[in-house]
């Protein structure tokens, strides 16, 4: 499997940390006040604080809730 690095926007670090570390069990890597890295089964996820988060445009319904989906291509 090819490893990937995926960077994405988040609203805050603490809720992002709780989700990826406490819920998913990812290992936390480096971080600052504005970004945080996680090891996701050997892949690197980088969450960056942003106030400019675009509206959801690709959503599917899961139990009646619109859930954004994205396509990742690993090379």
C-alpha positions, 0 to 999 in steps of 0.5 A: 500500500502506498502511504499518503499525507492528507492535510485538511481544515478544522475549526479547533485543535482540541475537538480534532485531537479528541476525535483522532486520538481518543475515538480513533486511537491515532497517535499524535505527532507534532503540533502547534496552536494552529495545526496538529499531525496524526499517524493514521495507520502509518499515514500522516494526517495534518489538521490545520485551523481555518476560519475559511471552511467551504460549505459541504458540496459532496454529501451522502445521507447516513441515518438522515445526517448529511456526511461529507465525503471525499475521494483520496488518491494515493500514488 
